[in-house]
Amino acid sequence: MGRKMTKCALSLVAGLLLVNAAAVGMQAAERISPTPQADTEAQRNYLSKWSWLELLEGEVNDDADYYFFVRSGRVFPGDEFQLPTLLREMNKVYESMQKEHVELLFVGQGRRNTLEKCLRNAKVKFPVTHDDAGGAGAIPGYRSRPYRGITVVDANGNLVVELYTTDLLRRWREALQKWRELKAAKDDPEKQKAILKEYLPDQVEPNQVAFGDAAAEEEKDEVPADEQAKLDAEGSGLANFLRGQDEQQASLIKTNARYFIVVYCQLVLRGTFGLLPEFAYSTQKKPDEILRQQQGYLRKIAKQRLRKDVQLIFVTHDRLDRDELRKLIGDKFPIYNREEHRKVFSLGVVRAVLSHDANDLPTVALVRARDQHVLAEGCKPVVDDSELVLQAEETKQKEK
């Protein structure tokens, strides 16, 4: 690609939108996990062209050094009212971003007709897709969330920084610079906190920002070829762990599965403290509408044709949810619930799907079995686009 770049910078771009479930509740400075400095020219480990992504507007530059993924919200009615202002701000910064080899992709959420009308009125200059568009589940580093925010990734799809607000869009250069400063101060937590405090405006709280991907430790990716061959032949530790949690369902787990897709759903309406009733007002949908949508998605997910080395499992809130799910998908796939399989809910991939809310149900995460590294996370499109994610992952591993 002809330009020098660092893995940490790429990671910064991805992380701005993405939120690592394992880091939820930590302060931003504590989430920092910078990758080593790269002295060699960065490789395009993802997919060389973006033709796999269904776009509503424009084209994505496949030769950028950084990618900023900006998403609109879909929880609060005010998100749609603020959409025209957000699009105008993105138009203002896009030209300067392009000159500095930074790409900007807008991922719209909510009603498509509202989005398309806003796009026409704003005369957008940057590429645009929708959260449920074909290929959206494979956008590198992007994890679908119902809230407005920004994710920044590098050319390899590594998480750099994630933000639960778009307030810092105009300060995108400063975001990259602060990442470098935080990385340089990795051995000095107090200095990191000072840098972060200086960077964040008063209206942005530290827990709204995540620098780096705390779950993507580089050493976990370095598995010797002989060890990987043994894992592939004998089955992953994750498969064996899940088999040990429920003897009756053990035969449903593939011992040689290299990847797992975990799906979380909630199919039983609950009282005041239940997720569905609480969030129904913000989506302008009734709880039974959310349930019907879930049921349709779950049926489609269960019928999805997946690779032989991919294991699909489901997790539910309790046994009542499990029983309702069985009525929908039958006995082909294992289902774990919090009442009977508490240890399963300590897994990072399960925490990832639980970190979403009712607007995203059913939520999905695709994880690499050997080290439980989450490759993609979000809604149903993650299942639809799992083959794209795995192609990118395997290309990346071959080039290491």
Stockholm file with secondary structure:
# STOCKHOLM 1.0

chainA/1-400         MGRKMTKCALSLVAGLLLVNAAAVGMQAAERISPTPQADTEAQRNYLSKWSWLELLEGEVNDDADYYFFVRSGRVFPGDEFQLPTLLREMNKVYESMQKEHVELLFVGQGRRNTLEKCLRNAKVKFPVTHDDAGGAGAIPGYRSRPYRGITVVDANGNLVVELYTTDLLRRWREALQKWRELKAAKDDPEKQKAILKEYLPDQVEPNQVAFGDAAAEEEKDEVPADEQAKLDAEGSGLANFLRGQDEQQASLIKTNARYFIVVYCQLVLRGTFGLLPEFAYSTQKKPDEILRQQQGYLRKIAKQRLRKDVQLIFVTHDRLDRDELRKLIGDKFPIYNREEHRKVFSLGVVRAVLSHDANDLPTVALVRARDQHVLAEGCKPVVDDSELVLQAEETKQKEK
#=GR chainA/1-400 SS CCCCCCHHHHHHHHHBTCCCGGGTTSCHHHHCCCCCCCCSCCCCCSCSSCTTSCCSBSCCCTTCSEEEEEECCCSSHHHHHTHHHHHHHHHHHHHHHHHTTEEEEEEECSCHHHHHHHHHHHTCCSCEEETTSTTGGGSTTCBCCSSCEEEEEETTCCEEEEESCSTTGGGHHHHHHHHHHHHHTTTCHHHHHHHHHHHSCTTSCGGGEEESCTTCCHHHHCCCHHHHHHHHHHCCHHHHHHHHHCGGGGGGSCTTCSEEEEEEECCSCCSTTCHHHHHHHHHTCCHHHHHHHHHHHHHHHHHCCCCTTEEEEEEESSHHHHHHHHHHHTTSSCEEETTTCGGGGGSHHHHHHHTSCTTTCSEEEEEETTTTEEEEEESTHHHHTHHHHHHHHHHHHHTC
#=GC SS_cons         CCCCCCHHHHHHHHHBTCCCGGGTTSCHHHHCCCCCCCCSCCCCCSCSSCTTSCCSBSCCCTTCSEEEEEECCCSSHHHHHTHHHHHHHHHHHHHHHHHTTEEEEEEECSCHHHHHHHHHHHTCCSCEEETTSTTGGGSTTCBCCSSCEEEEEETTCCEEEEESCSTTGGGHHHHHHHHHHHHHTTTCHHHHHHHHHHHSCTTSCGGGEEESCTTCCHHHHCCCHHHHHHHHHHCCHHHHHHHHHCGGGGGGSCTTCSEEEEEEECCSCCSTTCHHHHHHHHHTCCHHHHHHHHHHHHHHHHHCCCCTTEEEEEEESSHHHHHHHHHHHTTSSCEEETTTCGGGGGSHHHHHHHTSCTTTCSEEEEEETTTTEEEEEESTHHHHTHHHHHHHHHHHHHTC
//
